[in-house]
């Protein structure tokens, strides 16, 4: 059997994988690429302000629309990612993803990266502070 942190020997249907869970802000690991997890998550509402000190964070919107608020040296801005869009938050950039109407996302992150980053606001009950869960 394939471990949750190794490449899978068979294709993974993202729609089937997304249908296998209902938890929000609680990513599932669908496969691995080198030392990175490929994670999917269902999201709705707000995440929390956080920062990853040592890694960029890649987002691909599979369904819906994702917004990412960013705190940069020039001030705050928000990027809007419609379905099919990608965006990378640079390491060290404080950010807060949110999806007012809900979305499904795919992320690339180094194995072991916490969903709440290295520094963060208080973690609300609806956000799962995890390094990812195995896909059922």
N, C-alpha and C positions, 0 to 999 in steps of 0.2 A: 504494500500500500504506500502511496506517495505521502510524504510528510507535508504539513501545511507550509513549510518554508523551503521546499524544493520545487524545481520545475515539474509540471504535470506531464504525464506521458500521453494524455488525451486532450483534445480541445475542450475548452470551457465556454459554454454559452453564457454570456453576460446576462441575458434576460432570464434564463433559468436560475442562475446564481442569485440574481436580485430577488427573484420570486421566492427564494428559499428562506428568507428572514424578513422580519418586520421592524426590528429595532432601528431607531434613528441615531445618527452620530455614533455608530458602533461598527467600524469597518470589518470586513471579512477579507481574508487573504485568499486570492484566487490562484496565484502562482508566485514564483520567484524568478528574478533575473539577476544573475550574479549575486551580489550581496544586498539586493533590493527586493522588497515585497511589492507585489502588485495587489492593491487593495481596492475593494468597492465598498460604497456606503450609500445608504439612503439618508437624506438630510432634509430637514424642514425647520424653519425658525432660525434662531441664532446659535452659533457655536460659542466661542469666547475669544477674547484677545489673548494671543500667545505668540511666542517666537521660538524658532529652532535655531540655535546658535551655530550648529555645525553642518547643516544640510539645507539645500533648497527643497521646495515642496512642489511637486508637479500635480496639476489637476486637469482632468478631462471630463467634461460634462456629457454623460450618457443620456440622461433624460432631464427635462425641465430646464431651469435657469439658476445659476449660482452667482452670487455676488461675493466679492472679497474686498473688505475694507482694509486699507493699508496705511500704516503710519510710517511715512518716509521723511527724509531730512527736509524736504520742501513742504511738509504738512501731510494732512490726510487726504486720501482719494479712494474711490471705489471703482473696481473693475467689474464689469458685468459680462458673464459668460453664458451665452445661449447654448442650447444643445449642439454638441459637436465641436465646441471650442476648447482650446487648451490654454493654460497659463501656468507660469512658474513663479512662485513667490521666492525671491532670493533669500538665502540664509541670512539670519540676523534682522530680518524685516518683521516687525510686529504686524500681525494680521488677524482678521476675524471673518471667517466665512459665514454666509447666511443665505437662506433660500426661503423667501416669504411664501412661495406657493409649492415648495417641495422640489427635490431634484434627486438624481442618482449620479454619483461621481465615481471616477476611477483615479487612483493616486499611485505614484511611484515614490517610495520612501525607503531609506536604508532599513534593513531588518533591525527591529528593536526600537524604532523611533516611536515615541509616545505621541498620541493624537493631540495632547495638550501642550506639546513643546517642552522646552527646557525652562521657560519662564512663562507664567500665565496668571490671569485673573482667577478668582475663586471658581472652581469647577461646579457648574450647576448640575442638578440631578439628572437632567435629560442628556448630558454628554458623558460618554463612556471614555474614561481615561485608560487607554489600552494601547498595546503594541500590535493589536489586530487579533481577530479570532479566526479559528479554522473554519473553512467553508464546509457546511454539512453536506 
